[in-house]
Amino acid sequence: MSESQSLVLGCAGKSLTREEVSFYRSEMPWGFILFARNIGEPEQIRDLVAHLRDCVGWHAPVFIDQEGGRVQRLRPPLAPNYPAAGALGALYRDSEEDGLRAAWLMARLHAFDLARYGIDADCLPVLDVPVEGANDVIGQRAYDREPKIVATLGRASAEGLMAGGLLPVMKHMPGHGRATADTHLELPTVTASLKALMNHDFAPFQALNDLPAAMTAHVVYQVIDPANPATTSGKVVDEVIRGEIGFDGLLISDDTSMKALSGDFRTKAASILAAGVDIVLHCNGVMEEMRGIVSGAKPLQGKALERATRALAVIGGGDDSKESELREEFAQYFEAVA
């Protein structure tokens, strides 16, 4: 890990090309991320994960977005279809005890599903708090529209993942719920007051500021930095994420291949790291883009390396839960469709 670059990269398909193998071996990303295009049969997934790690010569973390609902990369028969976070929030409003238990169970089951394929980091919980009129890119991915409920269920979900030996990555810090555009397509600007942001958008992240890892939001907060989205804003990273929110865990950018960020890929990577973000994420596996990203990257060292080391310490082990018993219990709340 000491030779790693400050990067998490994707790959193009279900197996690595010679070019990808050579590229990863020379550029040494700290971690990798999988998407639906990389997912096939069980042995294929295990082989791909093992091959990625072999390229860098150590047990590098492999990330995935396995939330439930519409954002779920492993589908039947590899893993059941799970409900969206919003269903957990609705259950919590009926019964706080049931909602909390179901959130923990679902995350613990995600850990079973992912660990069997060698995947050890899940980009969950989503701590964004939607408001009326916001773009639906978050929508049911959010637990609720009440920050305290979001924080409570987010905590239960993170603890469920960690109980299964997985690294949780909360997103999208410091808050994507108010965005009126889909950051996959364009850059949204939030015009809310600082007080509104602190009481609503930032609150769940502040409540969970002890978690080991987080992903940034490609969102401009006009009252803080009208020129730059959080991902490339030193002011947001320093004053809000590290300051107001009090987060000192590993900070990973949202995907640099999304349209919200401007500039070429070298500029994107350099700007993200200059802002104080620890790791640059690039997801789509397009080689030309990845070459641009690595040209703007830098070695993982200093405080960023310390945070990465702390995050990795969460991975592995796990409790002695019985998978079949937890699935049976979860079925009392929701039908996870196989």
Summary of the structure (lengths in Angstrom):
residues: 338
radius of gyration: 18.7
end to end distance: 37.4
largest distance: 53.5
contacts: 1276
relative contact order: 0.14
helix: 42%
strand: 14%
